[in-house]
């Protein structure tokens, strides 16, 4: 396998209609040393089989990890990050398969990342926007989760603590003990944000337009949101004493 400087990690569950289009969009960026890894949780819609075809279509650049079932977004990212680090990637990007995170922001992220530990695609810094089709209730809930709930409990400074679109320095991810991450679901983003701040990572937020998914159905429901809200307390308990250098991180 050729050395890939940047690997985009995308967990999937029932994204058969999006995954090939996403691969084409990423490779059309003409970033020669960029690869893509799909971590598929045994999608019943055939996402995994499409990913296998893409491995042959984009040899050396497209890769897939097949998992035995729906094991969770957070664990998929942790496994994907670990794989990317093992391949020698310098930068690792996390994003959704459904185009709510536009690949068009990746060149800007890669321009900035050498000066930071993580670049965050943020909905809540100046210039960031949400899809106009979001209801007022959904907008309020998202704002409240970031600006009130997470910030009040964890004291985070990052404006979009629940952001799922990030570009990481691989060495920064090495400093986080990924095998000890406790979040398997959507609160994984909050856990990684809190750890990054506690370890003194250099974090840069850039404004993005967060578009509602184009095709397919959202995996988010009220039960997942409630569980994530309560998991924030567990994150605080686990990491409130974490300090820079504890995991061997240097600037």
N, C-alpha and C positions, 0 to 999 in steps of 0.2 A: 504494500500500500504506500503511495507517495505521501510524503510529509504534508500534513494539512496544518497551516498556521492557525486557522479559525475553524471551529466546529460548532454548528448550530444544532442544539439538542431540542427535539420536539416530541413530547409524550403524546400518544394518540389513543383514543378509544372512539371507534365509529367515525372516522374522518376519511372514509373512502372517496368522498366527492372533493376533498380538499388537498389531499397529500401530493398528488402528482402536480397540481397547479402550484402548490407551494414550492416544490422542488424546482420547477421551471423558473419561478420568480426569483428564487435565491441564486440559481446558477446564471440567470440573465444579468445579475449584477456585475458579472465579469470580474469577480474577485478570485483570481486564479487559485489561491491556496485556501479556499473556503470549501468545507465539506458539510454534510448534513447527516445527522443521526436521528432516526425514528425509534422511539421506545414504545412498542405497541403492547397493550394489555389484552391480547387475544380478542381483538375486536370482532364481533360476529358479522359485521357488514363487509368483511374482506379487506380491511385496511392493510393487514399484515401481508396478504398475498400481493396487493398492489405494490407495497414496499419492496417485496422480493423482486418484482419486475423492474423496479427503479434501480435496484442494486446492479442489475445487468445493463440498464440503459445508461447509468452514470458510474462506470467502474472506477473504484478508488475514491469516489467523492460522495456516494450515497451509501449509507449503512443502516442496518436495522437490528434491533434487539427484540426478540419475541419473548414475552413473559407469559406465564401460565394462566393468568386471569386478571381481573380488575384489582390491581394491588395499590392503586393510589397515585395521584399526581406527584406528590412530594418524593415518594420512593422512586418513581420513574426518573425524576430529575437527578436525584442522588446517584442512581445507577448510571445514568447517562453521563453525568459530570465525571464520574470515576473512570468510565471507559474513555472519554475524551482526553483526560489527563494521561492515562496510560498510553495513548497514541502519540503523545508529545505535543498536543495542541498548545499554543501560547495563549490564545483567547478562546473563550467558550461563551456562546450566546444561548439564552433560553428564551423561547417564545411559543405562542400558541399556533396551532395548525390552521385556524379558521379565518386568518387574515384580519383579526381584530388588532394584531400587531403588524404593521406594514413592513415588509422587507426593505422598503425604501429608506428607512432610518438607519439601517446597518452601516452603510459607509460613514455616516457621521459618528456613530458609536465607535467604530474602529479607528477613526481619526483621533478621538479623545482618549481612548482607553490606555494608551501608553503612559499618560499622566495620572491615572486613577487606578483604583483597585476594582471598582465596579461602576459602570455607567447604566443609569436607570432610565428607561422610557417612561416618563411621568405624565399622568393626566392632570396633576394638580400644581405644577409649577406654572409660572406665567407663560402663556402661549399654549399650554396643554388644553385639550378639548375632548369632550365626550360626544358620542354619536347623538345627533339631534333627535333621533327616534326614541332615546331613552325617556321613560316616564319620569315625572317629577319625583315619584316615590323611589325609583331606582337610583336616581341622581342623589337624593337626600341620603339614602342608605349607604351608598358608596362613600360620599363625603363624610358622613358620620363615622363610618368604620375607620377611615384614615385619620381624620382631623380631631376626632373626639375619643373614640374608644381605644384604639391602639396607642395613640399619643398619650392619653391620660394614664393608662396602665403601664406602658413600657417606657414612656418618656422619649420616644423616637423623634429624631429631627427630620428624617426623610419625609417629604410631603406625601409621597405615594408609597406607603409601606406595604401595600398589598399588590404592588406592580409585579406582573409576571413576564415583563419584557426587559431583559438585562444582558449586558455584556460584561463578563468577568475576566480578570487576569487569572490564568490557570494557577499561578502561584498563590493567589488569594484563596482560591477554592481549596488548594492543598492545606492552607492554614486552618481551614474549617474541617473538623472531623466529621466527614459526611456520613460515615457509618453510624454515627451517634445521633444524627438528626432524628427527632422524635415525630415530626409531622409527616403523615402519609398523604394528607389531602391539601386543600387549597391554602390552609394557613401556613404551609411551607414557606410562602413568600414572606410572611411576617417574621417567621423564625429566622430566616436567612438575613433579613434586614436588621433585626435586633442583634444577632451575633456580629454582623459586620460593623455596626456602630459600636458595640461593646469592645471589639478588638481594635478600634481606632482606624478602620479602613477609610481610604479616601473615596468618597462617594460623589458622583456627579449626576444630577438629574437633568435630562433634556426634555423639552415639551414634545408630546406626540398627540396626534389625533387618534383616539381610541374608537375604532369602528365596530359596530355590532357585527356578529358573524354573518357572512354572506350566505353560506349554505350549511344546512344541518341544524341540529338542536343543541342548545346550551346544556352543559352538564350540571350547571349550578341550580340548586333548589333551596327552599327555605331551611330544610333540615341541615344541609351542608353549611349554610350561613350561620345558623345557631351554634352548631358544633364548633365552627371556626372561632366564633366570638368567645366561647368558654375556654378554648385551647390557649388563648392568649395568656391566661393566668398560669398555665403550666409552663409556657415559654419563659415567663418572668421568673418562676421558681427555679427553673433549670439553669438559667444563664445570668442572673442578676449580679453574681460575683465575678463574672468573666472579665478579664483585663487584657490589654494589649501585651503580646509576648507570651501569654500563657500557653499558646499552642505552637510556639516557635516561630511566630511571625516577625519578620523584620520589615522596615519601611520600604 
